[in-house]
Each structure stands twice: as structure tokens, then as C-alpha cells.
Amino acid sequence: MKRILAYGDSNTWGFDPEKFERYAEALRWTGLLQKALSGDALILEEGLCGRTTVFDDESIPGANGLAALPAILEADRPLDAAIIMLGTNDCKSIFSASAEEITAGLERCLIKTAEVVNPENILLISPLELGEAALRFGYDDRSLAVSRELRQAYQALADRYGTAFLAASEVAQASDIDGQHLTPEGHYAFYEAVLNVIDSML
């Protein structure tokens, strides 16, 4: 059975922006993926609300994705594939990060993951583009602009390292409630897109 790591933030964890709780496994894209691959693969869910690529957030213990990654990779060994979707929280106004800086942080996470998983079996995903509602949740106009730049920057990074690539913004839109999280419909559409890539990748 293949072991596939899903490493990300609240959209991997399955945050429900309407109820402020976790979507049920049957609604989360990771849960849907597990059901579709049942008997063939095990999806190792490693999502954390507030996780960044490399930035520390004093209000969220363990938010630094790069810092947490070595222990997770070691704990989840052996791994046949990995899905990495980070960058949304890096866009928060407190970090003032550019798309280039966020992509550089993601690259460090990719390099660490590639020590365990062949780059050809890694799927990099650029996050959802932030919506206007995100302005009420720690993001500003600059954040929204940066989120729209990540797709092209991540695509270039994936091309450089030979990984698979998927743009979440091509598959789904952020909820109108908070401008940053997937709706149930978004989770389903996202699952179908990820499954298509995983099937061809493995």
C-alpha cells in the first residue's frame, strides 16, 4: 500500500469557515482521496491551521512548516509520495512577505521533503487566491495581490525540481465567508483534481 503525505495548513486540515470546526472526513478532500484510493494508498493527513512555510507565528505554536517537517517526515516513514500545499498564511499582513519570499520558503520545505520522497512523486500545490472577505482575518490588500502571484511562482519552482504541480485557484474558489477556506463543494472539486494528478504520478 502506498503511503502519501498530505502536508499543509487549514485547507488540508479541513477548516469549516461557517461552523469554525473541522469538516467531517467524508467532506474533506483528504478523506475523499482516502476513500477513492482505499486498498491502494494511505493518506497521512498532516494539516495544521495557521501553518506557514518558514515563518513563526507567536499566536500559533508550531506554525513554522519547515521546523515541523523533519519530525513529521521521520514519523510517517516510509513515504511513497507527498502533497504540499502551503502559502496562504504566509500572505498575512504581519509577515509582509512577497511572492518570491514565500516561494523561497516553500522551496526549503520541498528540499527537505525530497530527502525522503523522489521529486517526481511530490505534488506542489499553489494555494487558493484570497478573497475580499479575508481582509477581516489578518490579511490586507497587499496579501490578496501576493496570493494571486503564487500560482506562477510555484509553477516555476515545480518545473525547476521536476515535481507535479496543481493550482488550487484553477479548481476552486475561497469561501465568501472568510475569503480563504474551501467550501464543501470546493473540497470535492479539489479532491477530483488531486486524484487525477496522483493517479498519473503513481
N, C-alpha and C positions, 0 to 999 in steps of 0.2 A: 504494500500500500504506500502510495506517495505521501510525503509529509510536506505540506505547503504552509509557510508562514505568511500571515496577513498582518503587516506592521503598519500602524497608522494612528490617527487621532480619534476624535469623537465620531467621525463618519465611518470609521472601522469598528469602533465600539458599539455604535448603533444608537446614538442620542436622538431622542424624540423631542423636537423643538416645541411641540404642542403640549405634551404632558410633563416635560422635564424629567423623563425617565428613560430607560433603555427599551428599544423596540424588542419585541419577542423574537426568538430565534427564527421563527417562520417568516418574519418580515425583514430581517437583516440580510444584506447582500452576502455576508459571510455564511449565514445559516442556509440561505438558498443555495449557495455554492456547495456547501457540505452535502446537502440533500441530493443535488444533481450528481455529485461525484461519489456518493455513498458506495463503499466497497472498493473504490479505486484510489481514494485520497482522503487524507485527514487534514482539515483546515484548522490551523493553530491560530486562534484569534488573539492578537496582541494589540488591541486598540486602547488608547488612553485619552480621555477628554483633556484638551489643552496641550497635548504633546506637540513640540516643535521639532525642527531638525537638530539644531545645536544650541538654541537659546534657553537660558534658565529663567523660569518664572517663579518668583518667590511665593506667589499665591497658590502654586500647583506643585506639590512635591513630586519629583521625578519626571518633570515635564521635558527635560532635555533628552531628545530622542537618541542622539549619539551616545550619551552617557549610559543610557539604559540598555542599549542594543547589545553589547558584548555578553552580558549575563543572559539575555533572552535567547540569543543565538546558541549559547552553550547549553541552556536548559532545554531547548527544543531540538537539539541534535538527535538523529541525523535529519538533514533537510534536503529535499529534492528540488524545491522551488521557493521563491519568496515574492510577495507582492508588497510594494512600498508606496504608501500614499501619505505624504506629509507636506506641509507648507502653508496651510490655511492659518494656523495660529501664529506663524512667523510674520504674517501680514498685519498683526495687531499694531496699533499706533505706538505702544510702549517700546517696541523694538526698532521702529523706524528703518526697517530693513528694505533694501532694494531687491528686485527680482534676481539680480546677479548674486547678491549675498545669500539669499535663500537657496538658490540653486547650488551655490558652493557648499552650503550646509548639507543639502541633500546628497551631494557628491561624496561627502565624508561618510555618510550613512551607507551609501552604495558601496564604497570601497571596503568598509568593514563587513558588509553582508557578503561581498564577493570573496571573502576569505573562506566562506563556508559553502556558498552556492555559486555554481557556474553562472557568469553573467547572462548567458543565453537562456537561463532558467529564472531570470529575475524580471519581474514586470514593474516598471516605474509608471506611476500614475500622477499626472498633474491634477491638483485639486479643483473643486468647483470654483467658478468665478463668484466672488462675493456679491450679494445683492444689496440694495439700498437699506434694507432693514438691519443689516449688520452694523450700521452706524450707531445703533443703540447698544452695541455689545462690545465696545472696546476697539472698534475699527473707525477709520476716518476716510475721507475721500481718496487720500493717497493709497490707503490699504486696498481700496476697490480697484484702483488703477494697477497696482502691483499684481494683484491676483489675476488680472487679465493678461499679464505678461509672462506668467509662469508656464503656460502651455508650450510656447515656443522655446523657452529656455530649457525646460525639462526634455522636450523632444530632442534638442541638440545634445543634451547630456546622454540620453539613451542611445542615440546614434553613435556617440563617441565611444561608449563602453560596450556596445553590441547587445543591449538589453531590449526586451519588448517594451512597448510604450502604449499608453492609453490616456486620452484626455477626458477627465470626468465631465468637463464642461460640454463636450460633444455628445454626451449621453444623457445627462440630467441637469436640472437647474436647482439652485438652492431654494429652500422653503421661503415663502413670502413672510413667514412669521419672524424668522431671525436672520435671513439672508446668508446662511452658512451651512445649514444641515440638509441632508437628504430627506425627502418625504417617503412614505411607503412606496409610492409609485416610482420614485427616483431610485430607491433601493433595488426594486425589481429590474428596472431598465439597466441599472449599473451592473447587477449580477449577470444579466444576459451578456453584456459586453465583456465582462471579465472572463466568463466561462468560455466565450469564443476564443479569447486570446490564450487562456490556459490550455484549452484543447489542442490548439495548433502548436503551442510551445512545448508541451509534453507528449 
